[in-house]
Amino acid sequence: MEEKVVYVVHSVDTEGPLYESLAETFVRIKNIFGFEIEPSNENLQKLQNAEFDLGGKEVQIQQMLSSGLLTYNDNYGKVGDMLERIGSKEFRMRVPDSYGNGWLYNWHCVDHMGYTDNPRRKDMGYHNIYDYYADFIKYTDAPDGIHWHFHPAHWSGASHICATSYIGDTRFLDIITRRVLERNWFPSVNRAGFHTERPDSHWLMEQWITFDISNQRTDKRDEQDDLNGGRLGDWRRAPSNWGVYNPSHDDYQVPGNCRRYIGRCLNVGTRMRLIDEAEVRRAFDEAAETGKALMAFTNHDFRDMTPDVVLMQDMLEKVSKDYPDIKFKYCDAREAFNRYIWGTYEEPKENILTARVEKGSSDTQVQLIIEASEPTFGPQPFLAIEIKGKRFLHDNLDFEEPFKKWTYTFDYQTVEWDEVEKIGIATNDKKGFNHILHLDPKNYTI
């Protein structure tokens, strides 16, 4: 008999240390709820105990100011202490999955860039957070994966204010370009920054990123005042089951004919859209009925994740006992999507991309020719270029055959060949596996 499995995906919005002063906590109360209260530890405690009359907003404010949500990992020492605890073999194996494997994390690493005001003391710089977690995985021999996360910058340059526009902040191209060239890495699984997508980010991901673990549809009405009306994390029309869907071109929330796959991912350890035992049971019920479910949840590394993981482990242990015929498996997000959609997970044996360089029609032209042995996920690979002066560029290719063959001409209208230091070409196949090439322009070798 074919196995029935719940694929369990813990996707962490991985943003590094975060700081918030007492005064800034009270500024947040004013901005969200409109109450101007004198900042003090005494008043904070009263708010946490719901002792102020706040016109019916007492519980919402109490939830926002819970001690767990205000206790931040505000430096790498605290982050490291947490990782030592939750990354240990003993902790991961506290509740093994049905296959005897321990807990697995999906680290969706952001780069904090482009800010001029940084009161939360975020770690600014390319690759900083990525490198920290890559080192953690390497030196602890962890089974974890690293995936994509991006926060568009607010027009003011303030790092602590939310924004949604990818068109207004093209740093995502800079970050991907440098990840390809400097870390030989390309994104295949997205976790939406601020849980939020809009048409511009939806269409961008449709070009390159195969999987998207961002759907926060919930049947509960637990939205907070600052997030009502779909302001951030709008998934009100999306499917509420523990499955995946291809979105519509004009509405990322409803099933349609786009290429990428979106999965559902609720919160743990925060103030809304929370996964609970009923949702875990729903996943096991769906697996019993259809043979599979992809159950994902998310939190942040700037808070202690220990109680969140313990909560999920305990719920899985409890619920699974009531479903003896249903297995559950801790998964890397890409593996979970593959197993849910195609029933298998098998890494490709060779790179589907090939490339070569030829002289162009004039002495100053050089043409790059790129071909794929099977259709790429998106209509063109991602072209990453480093030029002299440590500058990084991304550009479109010229289409010879969409999904199969492209060219790019280096000359005075694009980039002069003698200015080029490095070239990277990256794509995903339809199952989200990376295929990356690097070209050394000095000797024309791939």
C-alpha positions in Angstrom: 0.0 0.0 0.0 1.3 3.5 -0.9 2.4 5.6 2.1 0.3 8.5 3.3 2.6 11.3 4.5 2.4 14.7 6.0 5.5 16.7 4.9 6.5 19.0 7.7 8.4 22.2 6.7 9.8 24.6 9.3 10.6 27.7 7.3 12.4 30.4 9.3 12.4 34.0 8.3 16.1 34.4 8.9 17.0 38.0 9.6 19.7 37.9 12.2 19.9 39.9 15.4 17.2 42.5 16.2 17.1 45.2 18.9 14.2 47.3 20.2 14.5 49.9 22.9 11.8 50.4 25.5 11.0 53.8 24.0 10.7 52.3 20.5 8.2 49.7 21.9 6.0 52.5 23.0 6.4 54.3 19.7 5.1 51.1 18.1 2.1 51.1 20.4 1.3 54.7 19.3 1.8 54.0 15.6 -0.4 50.8 15.6 -3.1 51.7 18.1 -2.9 55.4 18.5 -2.3 55.4 22.3 0.5 57.7 23.6 1.7 56.2 26.8 4.7 57.2 28.9 7.5 54.7 28.3 8.4 52.9 31.5 8.9 49.4 32.7 6.0 49.9 35.1 3.6 50.9 32.2 4.9 48.1 30.1 4.0 45.6 32.8 0.5 47.1 33.2 0.0 46.8 29.4 1.1 43.2 29.6 -1.4 42.5 32.3 -4.2 44.4 30.4 -4.6 46.9 33.3 -5.1 50.0 31.2 -8.6 50.9 29.8 -7.8 51.0 26.1 -11.3 51.0 24.6 -11.4 47.3 23.8 -7.8 47.0 22.5 -6.4 45.6 25.7 -6.1 42.0 24.5 -4.5 42.9 21.1 -1.9 45.1 22.8 -1.3 42.5 25.5 -0.6 39.9 22.7 1.8 42.3 21.0 3.7 42.9 24.2 4.0 39.4 25.5 7.3 38.7 27.1 8.2 36.1 24.5 7.6 38.6 21.6 9.7 41.4 23.3 12.6 39.2 24.2 15.0 39.6 21.2 18.2 37.9 20.2 19.8 41.3 19.8 23.3 40.1 19.0 25.0 37.1 17.5 26.0 35.8 20.9 22.3 35.3 21.7 21.6 33.9 18.2 24.5 31.5 18.6 23.4 30.3 22.0 19.9 29.6 20.6 21.4 27.7 17.6 23.6 25.6 19.9 20.5 24.7 21.8 18.0 24.0 19.0 20.6 22.7 16.6 21.9 20.0 18.9 21.2 16.4 17.9 19.5 15.8 21.2 17.0 18.6 20.6 16.4 17.7 17.0 15.7 14.1 18.0 13.4 15.0 20.8 10.5 13.9 18.7 11.8 11.9 15.6 9.7 11.8 12.5 8.2 8.5 11.2 11.4 7.7 9.5 13.6 8.2 12.5 15.0 11.6 11.4 15.4 14.7 13.6 14.1 18.2 13.2 15.1 20.2 10.1 15.2 23.9 9.6 14.8 25.9 6.3 16.7 29.1 6.8 15.3 31.8 4.5 18.2 34.3 4.7 17.7 38.0 4.0 20.3 40.6 3.2 19.7 43.9 4.9 20.7 46.5 2.4 19.8 50.1 1.3 18.8 51.5 4.7 19.9 54.9 6.0 18.2 54.6 9.3 18.7 51.4 11.3 17.3 51.8 14.9 16.8 48.0 15.2 20.5 47.4 14.7 20.0 45.0 11.8 23.1 43.4 10.4 23.7 45.4 7.2 25.7 43.9 4.3 25.7 41.4 1.5 25.8 37.7 2.5 26.3 38.4 6.3 23.3 36.4 7.4 23.6 33.9 4.6 27.3 33.2 5.6 26.5 32.9 9.3 23.9 30.2 8.7 26.0 28.5 6.0 28.8 28.2 8.5 26.4 26.9 11.1 25.2 24.2 8.7 28.8 23.3 7.6 30.4 23.1 11.0 27.5 21.3 12.7 26.9 19.0 9.7 23.2 20.0 9.9 20.7 18.7 7.4 19.2 22.2 7.0 18.6 24.1 3.8 19.1 27.8 2.9 16.4 29.5 0.9 15.3 33.0 -0.2 13.8 35.9 1.8 13.6 39.5 0.8 12.4 42.7 2.5 11.7 45.6 0.1 13.1 48.8 1.6 10.7 51.7 2.6 11.1 54.9 0.6 12.3 56.7 3.8 15.3 54.4 4.2 14.1 53.2 7.7 14.9 49.6 8.3 12.0 49.0 10.7 9.2 50.1 8.4 7.4 47.7 6.1 7.2 48.1 2.3 5.8 45.9 -0.5 7.2 47.3 -3.8 9.8 45.3 -5.7 9.6 47.7 -8.6 10.5 50.5 -6.2 13.5 48.6 -4.7 15.5 46.6 -7.2 18.0 45.4 -4.5 16.6 41.9 -5.0 18.5 41.9 -8.4 21.7 43.1 -6.7 21.4 40.4 -4.0 20.7 37.5 -6.4 23.5 38.7 -8.7 26.0 38.6 -5.9 24.7 35.3 -4.5 25.2 33.7 -8.0 28.7 35.2 -8.5 30.1 35.2 -5.0 28.4 32.2 -3.4 27.4 30.0 -6.3 23.8 30.0 -5.1 20.4 30.7 -6.7 17.0 30.8 -5.0 14.4 28.1 -5.6 12.1 28.5 -2.6 10.6 31.9 -1.6 9.3 33.1 1.8 7.6 36.4 1.2 9.0 39.3 3.3 6.3 40.6 5.6 4.3 37.6 4.4 3.3 39.9 1.5 3.1 39.6 -2.3 1.8 42.0 -4.9 1.7 41.8 -8.7 5.3 42.9 -9.1 6.8 40.3 -6.7 4.4 37.7 -8.1 5.6 38.2 -11.6 9.2 38.4 -10.6 9.1 35.0 -8.9 7.4 33.6 -11.9 10.6 34.3 -13.9 13.0 32.3 -11.7 11.8 30.9 -8.4 10.0 27.6 -8.6 8.4 27.3 -5.2 6.8 29.8 -2.8 6.0 28.9 0.8 4.0 32.1 1.7 0.2 31.4 1.7 -1.1 32.5 5.1 -4.8 31.9 4.5 -6.6 31.0 7.8 -10.2 30.6 8.6 -9.8 32.5 11.8 -10.5 36.2 12.1 -7.5 37.2 14.2 -6.1 40.1 12.2 -4.6 43.0 14.2 -5.4 46.6 13.7 -2.2 47.4 11.8 -2.8 44.5 9.4 -6.5 44.6 8.6 -7.9 44.7 5.1 -5.1 42.8 3.5 -2.5 45.5 4.3 0.3 43.0 4.8 0.1 39.3 4.3 -3.1 39.3 2.2 -4.1 35.7 1.5 -7.8 36.0 2.1 -8.8 34.4 -1.3 -6.1 31.7 -1.2 -6.8 28.0 -0.6 -7.0 27.0 3.1 -6.0 23.4 2.7 -2.5 21.9 3.3 -1.7 21.6 -0.4 -0.1 23.5 -3.2 -1.4 25.4 -6.2 -0.3 27.2 -9.3 -1.4 30.8 -9.0 -3.3 32.9 -11.5 -1.4 35.5 -13.6 -3.6 38.3 -12.3 -4.2 37.1 -8.8 -1.5 35.2 -6.9 -4.1 34.1 -4.3 -6.2 32.0 -6.6 -5.3 28.9 -8.7 -4.5 29.5 -12.3 -2.0 28.7 -15.0 1.3 30.1 -13.7 4.3 27.9 -13.5 5.4 28.2 -9.9 3.8 26.4 -6.9 2.6 28.1 -3.7 2.3 26.3 -0.4 0.5 27.3 2.8 2.6 28.4 5.8 1.1 29.7 9.1 2.9 31.4 12.0 4.1 30.0 15.3 5.2 32.1 18.3 3.6 35.4 17.2 0.3 37.2 17.5 -1.8 36.1 14.6 -2.4 33.5 11.8 -1.2 30.8 14.2 -0.9 27.1 13.5 -2.6 25.1 16.2 -3.6 21.5 17.0 -6.7 21.8 14.8 -4.5 22.7 11.8 -2.2 19.8 12.5 -5.1 17.5 12.6 -6.4 19.0 9.3 -3.0 18.1 7.7 -3.3 14.5 8.9 -6.9 14.3 7.8 -6.0 15.5 4.3 -3.2 13.0 4.1 -5.6 10.3 5.1 -7.9 11.3 2.3 -5.5 12.2 -0.5 -2.3 10.5 0.6 -0.3 13.7 1.2 -0.2 17.1 2.9 2.4 19.8 3.0 2.2 21.5 6.4 4.5 24.5 6.8 5.0 27.1 9.6 7.3 30.0 10.1 8.9 32.2 12.8 12.0 34.4 13.2 15.5 33.7 14.4 15.6 37.1 16.2 13.5 35.5 19.0 14.2 32.3 20.9 12.7 29.6 18.7 13.0 26.9 21.3 9.4 27.0 22.7 8.0 27.2 19.1 9.8 24.0 18.0 8.8 22.3 21.3 5.2 23.2 20.7 5.2 21.8 17.2 7.1 18.7 18.2 4.6 18.1 21.0 1.6 18.6 18.7 3.0 16.3 16.1 3.7 13.6 18.7 0.2 13.9 20.1 -1.8 14.1 16.9 0.2 11.4 15.0 -0.8 8.8 17.7 -4.4 9.2 16.5 -3.4 8.5 12.9 -1.3 5.2 13.0 -1.6 4.8 9.3 -0.3 8.3 8.5 3.4 9.1 8.5 5.1 12.5 9.0 8.4 13.6 7.5 10.6 16.6 8.4 11.6 18.1 5.1 13.6 20.6 3.3 11.1 22.8 1.5 12.2 21.9 -2.0 12.0 18.2 -1.1 8.5 18.7 0.3 7.2 20.4 -2.8 8.8 17.7 -5.0 7.4 14.8 -3.0 3.9 16.4 -2.8 3.7 17.3 -6.5 5.6 14.4 -8.2 5.9 11.8 -5.5 9.7 11.6 -5.7 12.8 13.6 -4.9 15.8 13.0 -7.1 18.5 15.5 -7.7 19.6 15.9 -11.4 22.8 14.2 -12.4 24.1 17.0 -14.6 23.8 20.6 -15.4 21.1 21.4 -18.0 22.9 24.6 -19.0 25.8 24.9 -21.5 27.4 28.1 -22.7 30.0 29.2 -25.1 31.6 32.5 -26.2 32.1 33.6 -29.8 33.5 36.7 -31.5 30.7 39.0 -32.7 30.2 40.8 -36.0 32.8 43.4 -35.1 36.2 43.4 -33.3 34.6 44.9 -30.2 31.7 42.5 -29.9 31.6 39.2 -28.0 28.6 37.0 -28.0 27.5 34.7 -25.2 25.4 31.7 -26.3 23.5 29.8 -23.7 21.5 26.6 -24.3 19.4 24.3 -22.0 19.1 20.5 -22.6 15.6 20.6 -21.2 13.2 23.6 -20.6 14.2 25.9 -17.8 11.6 26.9 -15.2 11.4 30.4 -16.4 11.6 31.8 -19.9 15.3 32.9 -19.4 18.2 32.2 -17.1 19.4 34.8 -14.7 22.4 36.7 -16.1 24.8 38.0 -13.4 27.8 40.2 -14.4 30.6 41.7 -12.3 32.5 44.6 -14.0 35.6 46.4 -12.9 35.3 48.5 -9.8 33.4 45.8 -7.9 30.1 46.7 -9.6 27.4 44.1 -10.2 24.9 44.1 -13.0 21.9 42.0 -14.1 20.5 42.1 -17.6 18.1 40.4 -19.9 19.1 37.9 -22.5 18.1 37.9 -26.2 15.7 35.1 -27.0 16.6 32.6 -29.7 14.1 30.0 -28.3 12.3 30.7 -25.0 13.1 28.2 -22.3 15.8 26.6 -24.5 18.3 29.0 -26.1 19.5 32.6 -25.6 22.3 35.0 -26.5 23.9 38.1 -25.1 26.1 40.5 -26.9 28.8 42.4 -25.1 29.6 45.7 -26.7 29.2 49.5 -26.3 25.4 49.2 -26.0 25.5 46.7 -23.1 28.9 46.0 -21.3 32.3 46.3 -23.0 34.0 42.9 -22.8 37.2 44.3 -21.4 35.3 45.7 -18.5 33.9 42.3 -17.4 35.5 40.5 -14.4 33.0 37.6 -13.9 29.9 36.2 -15.5 27.3 33.9 -13.9 24.4 32.2 -15.5 21.8 30.6 -13.2 18.4 28.9 -13.6 16.1 26.4 -11.9 14.6 23.5 -13.6 10.8 22.8 -13.2 11.5 20.8 -10.0 13.4 23.7 -8.4 17.0 22.4 -8.7 19.7 24.9 -9.4 21.8 24.9 -12.5 24.7 27.5 -12.4 27.6 28.2 -14.7 30.5 30.6 -14.2 32.4 32.1 -17.1 36.0 33.4 -16.8 36.2 36.2 -19.4 40.0 36.2 -19.3 40.3 32.8 -21.0 36.8 32.3 -22.2 36.3 29.1 -20.1 33.0 28.0 -18.5 
